[in-house]
Amino acid sequence: MDVKDYYYDLPQELIAQDPLQKRSDSRLMVLHKDTGEIEHRIFSDIKEYLKPGDCLVINDTKVIPARLLGTKVNAVKTADAVSDSDSADIYAGNKTEQAGAAVEFLLLKNRGADVWEALVKPGKRLKPGARVTFGDGLLNAEILDYSEDGARLVRFEYDGIWEEILDRLGEMPLPPYITHRLEDKDRYQTVYAEHSGSAAAPTAGLHFTKELLAEIEASGVRIARVTLHVGLGTFRPVKVDRIEDHHMHSEYFELSQETADIINEVRAAGGRIISVGTTSTRTLESVAARVMDEQGRISACSGNTDIFIYPGYRFKLVDALITNFHLPESTLIMLVSAFYDREKVLEAYRIAVEEKYRFFSFGDAMLLISDNSDRV
């Protein structure tokens, strides 16, 4: 399959730059898989499509303020520590290599013992051994080694509590298509965020309010939690022509025995599993691939997953999907196309553009639903 098969035209002005004042006031496009019908609703109407006995699965990861701005402490001074091309820049007086140069870190994954995998800028100038300081010395870091795809392994040094320091110094790691700072950090968190670890929000969940979730639960729909710490690999562009050649970055997930029991009970009673977002979907399908027994029951499971879902994949747990409108040629639109039909999904996107829906993280939502399950 060619990555170009997942392209669509999107006017720049339809990329949402700010969240709505009320989360559940966003628009909702409903795609009925059984009939092909498309409805245009408001997100708070979603409760009308959920039935008593269904299960709504939410990802309770919490975004950390993972963007850190600092300055370089020491310059690389020996020619054998850099390549010939780098050394030419350094000895020519390239300021990004000098002490005091501005540096940006984007934390991706906690490796333990105060070591993180991070994207760093300027990446070509920050070699192993380089040191960076943040907040006038409140936090310091040393580049340890290279990680995959240009990231770095970084060890942090500080006095005090890591979470408090990060909250004080860090900024929310908003996607590059959002062009200004977010004043209220909480608007890039779901109302049920609990376990810190994500470099990006599970954005389908941003539409829910506590009141809407309470209404849904009161109607007889069960709510189950999973955790998947979202890394930027989910959002990186597919750089190969054949999507089968793309490799996803791994992300850590957890599904508790309590959640497994809820899902097993709902499925046994004929209820549907409604996944909130591509991250919840990837978690559920990763668990199914690892621990689903011959009777279709699952159990507690955790670990790292690099599952890549694209057309041809048969879903094992997910019956309905709540999601946002995703970037062209992204792995996310490929997952949605695997859940429904590529041409019908792209036609829905064309209609969304025509109807001026808001796109991406702070944009509107889509519900893909069926009265009948077609999972295996």
C-alpha positions in Angstrom: 0.0 0.0 0.0 1.2 3.4 -0.9 1.4 6.2 1.7 0.0 8.6 -0.9 -3.3 6.7 -0.8 -3.9 8.5 2.6 -3.4 12.0 1.4 -6.2 14.7 1.5 -6.2 18.4 1.0 -6.6 20.5 4.2 -6.9 24.3 4.2 -4.6 25.7 6.9 -7.4 27.7 8.5 -9.2 24.5 9.5 -6.4 23.5 11.9 -7.7 24.3 15.3 -5.3 26.5 17.3 -7.2 26.7 20.5 -9.6 24.4 22.5 -13.2 25.5 22.7 -14.4 27.1 25.9 -16.4 24.0 26.8 -14.9 20.6 25.8 -18.1 18.8 24.8 -19.3 21.6 22.5 -17.0 20.4 19.7 -18.7 18.9 16.6 -19.1 15.2 16.1 -19.3 13.4 12.8 -21.0 10.0 13.2 -20.1 7.4 10.6 -22.5 4.4 10.7 -20.5 1.4 9.5 -23.6 -0.7 8.8 -25.3 1.8 6.4 -22.7 4.3 5.4 -24.8 7.1 6.8 -23.1 10.2 8.1 -24.6 12.5 10.7 -23.4 15.8 12.0 -23.9 16.3 15.7 -22.4 17.9 18.8 -20.0 15.9 20.9 -22.3 15.9 24.0 -24.8 13.9 21.8 -22.4 10.9 21.9 -24.4 9.4 24.8 -27.3 8.8 22.4 -25.1 6.3 20.5 -24.0 4.3 23.5 -26.2 1.5 24.9 -26.6 0.1 28.4 -24.2 -2.8 28.6 -21.5 -1.1 26.4 -18.1 -0.3 27.6 -16.2 2.9 27.0 -12.4 2.5 27.3 -10.4 5.6 28.1 -6.7 6.2 28.2 -5.8 7.9 31.6 -2.3 8.9 30.8 -1.2 12.3 31.8 0.9 14.6 29.7 4.0 15.9 31.4 5.3 19.4 30.7 8.0 17.8 28.6 9.4 20.8 26.7 12.4 22.3 28.5 14.3 25.4 27.4 17.9 25.7 28.7 21.4 26.8 27.8 24.5 24.9 26.9 27.2 24.8 29.6 30.3 23.6 27.8 31.5 23.5 24.2 33.1 20.6 22.4 36.7 21.6 22.1 38.5 18.6 20.6 38.4 17.8 17.0 38.3 14.0 17.6 34.9 14.4 19.4 33.1 15.6 16.2 33.0 14.8 12.5 35.1 16.8 10.0 32.0 18.7 8.9 31.0 19.5 12.5 34.5 20.6 13.5 34.6 23.1 10.6 31.4 24.7 11.9 32.7 24.8 15.5 36.1 26.2 14.7 34.4 28.8 12.5 32.6 30.0 15.6 29.2 28.5 15.2 27.3 29.9 18.2 25.0 26.9 18.7 28.1 25.0 19.8 29.3 27.6 22.3 28.5 27.7 26.0 25.4 29.8 26.6 23.7 28.8 23.4 19.9 28.2 23.6 18.9 24.5 23.8 15.5 22.8 23.7 14.7 19.3 25.1 11.5 17.3 24.5 11.3 14.4 26.9 10.0 11.3 25.3 10.5 8.3 27.6 11.6 7.7 31.2 14.4 5.1 31.2 14.7 5.2 35.0 17.4 6.5 37.4 16.9 10.0 36.1 17.7 9.0 32.5 15.3 10.1 29.8 15.1 9.6 26.1 14.7 13.0 24.6 14.7 15.0 21.3 17.2 17.8 21.6 17.8 21.0 19.5 20.3 21.7 18.1 20.7 17.9 17.8 23.8 17.9 15.6 25.7 20.1 18.1 24.8 18.2 21.3 27.2 15.3 21.5 27.7 12.8 24.3 29.3 14.7 27.2 27.7 18.0 26.5 26.0 19.6 29.5 22.9 21.8 29.7 21.4 23.8 32.5 17.8 24.9 33.0 16.2 27.4 35.4 19.5 29.0 36.5 20.9 25.7 37.7 17.7 24.3 39.3 18.0 21.4 36.8 21.1 20.2 34.9 21.6 17.5 32.3 24.3 15.6 30.6 24.0 14.0 27.1 25.0 10.3 27.6 24.5 8.7 24.3 22.5 8.5 21.0 19.1 6.8 21.0 17.1 5.7 18.0 16.1 8.1 15.2 18.2 11.0 16.3 17.0 11.1 20.0 19.5 11.3 22.9 19.8 9.6 26.2 20.0 12.3 28.9 20.8 12.1 32.6 19.3 14.8 34.8 20.7 16.2 38.0 18.7 18.1 40.6 17.8 18.6 44.3 14.2 18.1 45.3 11.2 16.4 43.7 11.4 15.7 39.9 7.7 16.3 39.3 7.8 19.6 41.0 10.8 20.8 39.2 9.4 19.7 35.8 6.1 21.4 36.5 8.0 24.6 37.4 10.3 24.6 34.4 8.6 22.6 31.7 6.1 23.7 29.1 3.4 21.6 27.4 4.7 19.9 24.3 2.1 21.2 21.8 2.3 19.8 18.3 4.1 22.0 15.7 0.9 23.0 13.9 -0.3 24.9 17.0 1.5 28.2 16.7 1.2 29.8 20.1 1.6 28.9 23.8 -1.3 27.4 25.7 -2.1 29.5 28.7 -4.1 26.8 30.6 -2.0 23.6 30.8 -5.1 21.6 31.9 -6.7 22.1 28.4 -4.1 19.7 27.0 -5.1 17.1 29.5 -8.2 14.9 29.7 -10.4 15.4 32.7 -9.5 11.8 33.7 -5.7 12.1 33.3 -4.0 10.3 36.2 -0.7 8.5 35.3 2.1 10.9 34.2 4.3 9.9 31.3 3.0 11.1 27.9 4.7 13.5 25.5 1.4 14.2 23.8 -2.3 14.1 24.8 -4.7 11.3 23.8 -6.7 14.0 22.0 -10.0 12.1 21.5 -10.5 12.2 25.2 -10.2 16.0 25.4 -13.9 16.3 24.4 -15.2 14.7 27.5 -16.3 16.6 30.6 -16.7 15.0 34.0 -20.4 15.7 33.8 -20.7 14.0 30.4 -18.8 10.9 31.7 -21.1 10.8 34.7 -24.2 10.9 32.4 -22.8 8.1 30.3 -22.0 5.9 33.3 -25.5 6.6 34.8 -27.1 5.3 31.5 -25.6 1.9 32.1 -22.4 2.2 30.1 -19.4 0.8 31.9 -16.2 2.8 31.9 -12.8 1.1 31.9 -9.3 2.6 32.0 -6.1 1.7 30.2 -2.8 3.6 30.2 -0.6 4.2 27.2 2.0 6.8 27.5 1.9 8.6 24.1 5.3 9.1 22.5 6.0 11.3 19.5 6.6 8.2 17.3 2.8 8.0 16.9 2.8 11.3 15.2 6.0 11.2 13.2 5.5 11.2 9.4 5.7 8.0 7.4 8.9 8.5 5.4 8.6 5.3 3.3 6.6 4.8 0.2 5.1 1.5 1.2 3.4 1.7 4.5 4.3 -1.9 5.3 7.9 -0.7 5.6 7.1 1.8 8.3 8.2 1.0 11.8 6.4 2.4 14.8 8.2 3.6 17.9 7.4 1.6 21.1 5.2 3.0 23.8 4.5 1.7 27.3 1.0 0.5 28.2 -0.8 -1.1 31.1 -4.2 -2.8 31.3 -5.3 -3.8 34.8 -7.1 -7.0 35.8 -10.1 -4.8 36.8 -10.3 -3.5 33.3 -9.8 -6.9 31.8 -12.7 -8.2 34.0 -15.0 -5.4 32.8 -14.2 -6.0 29.2 -14.7 -9.8 29.5 -18.0 -9.3 31.2 -19.3 -6.8 28.7 -18.3 -8.9 25.7 -19.8 -12.1 27.2 -23.1 -10.2 27.6 -23.0 -9.0 24.0 -22.1 -5.4 24.8 -19.8 -3.3 22.6 -16.3 -2.1 23.4 -16.1 1.6 22.4 -12.5 2.8 22.3 -11.7 6.5 23.0 -8.9 7.3 20.7 -6.2 5.5 18.7 -4.1 5.1 21.8 -6.8 3.1 23.7 -7.3 1.1 20.5 -3.6 0.3 20.2 -3.6 -0.7 23.8 -6.6 -3.0 23.5 -5.4 -4.7 20.3 -1.9 -5.1 21.8 -3.4 -6.9 24.8 -5.5 -9.1 22.6 -2.5 -10.1 20.5 -0.6 -11.1 23.7 -3.0 -12.6 26.2 -6.4 -13.3 24.6 -7.3 -17.0 25.2 -9.3 -19.3 23.0 -12.6 -18.1 24.6 -11.7 -14.5 23.7 -11.0 -13.5 27.2 -8.2 -11.2 28.2 -6.2 -10.7 31.4 -4.0 -8.0 32.9 -1.1 -7.1 30.6 1.7 -4.4 30.5 4.8 -3.7 28.5 5.9 -1.9 25.4 4.0 -2.0 22.1 5.0 -0.9 18.6 1.8 -2.3 17.0 1.1 -0.6 13.6 -2.6 -0.9 12.5 -3.4 -0.3 8.9 -5.9 -1.7 6.4 -6.0 -5.5 6.3 -5.8 -5.7 10.1 -8.7 -7.5 11.8 -9.7 -6.0 15.1 -10.1 -8.4 18.1 -11.5 -6.2 20.8 -12.7 -2.9 19.5 -16.3 -2.5 18.2 -16.5 1.3 17.9 -14.0 4.2 17.8 -14.1 7.8 18.9 -11.3 9.8 17.3 -10.2 13.2 16.1 -9.4 14.2 12.5 -5.8 13.3 11.8 -3.0 14.5 9.6 -2.8 13.4 6.0 -0.6 10.3 5.4 -0.3 9.7 9.1 -0.3 6.3 10.9 -3.5 7.5 12.7 -5.5 8.0 9.6 -4.3 4.5 8.5 -5.6 3.0 11.7 -9.0 4.7 11.2 -9.0 3.4 7.6 -8.3 -0.1 8.9 -11.3 0.2 11.2 -13.7 1.2 8.5 -12.8 1.7 4.8 -10.1 3.9 3.3 -12.2 5.4 0.6 -15.1 6.0 2.9 -12.9 7.5 5.5 -11.3 9.9 3.0 -14.8 10.8 1.7 -15.8 11.6 5.3 -12.7 13.8 5.6 -13.6 15.6 2.3 -17.1 16.3 3.7 -15.5 17.5 7.0 -13.4 20.0 5.1 -16.5 21.1 3.1 -18.5 21.5 6.3 -15.5 23.3 8.0 -14.9 21.0 10.8 -11.9 21.8 13.0 -8.9 19.5 12.6 -6.2 17.8 14.7 -5.6 18.0 18.5 -8.0 20.8 19.5 -10.4 20.0 16.7 -13.6 18.2 16.3 -14.4 14.5 16.7 -15.6 11.5 14.7 -17.5 8.4 15.9 -17.3 5.2 13.9 -19.9 2.9 15.1 -21.9 -0.2 14.2 -24.8 -2.0 15.8 -23.1 -5.3 14.9 -19.6 -6.4 15.7 -17.3 -7.4 12.9 -14.2 -8.1 15.0 -12.8 -11.6 15.1 
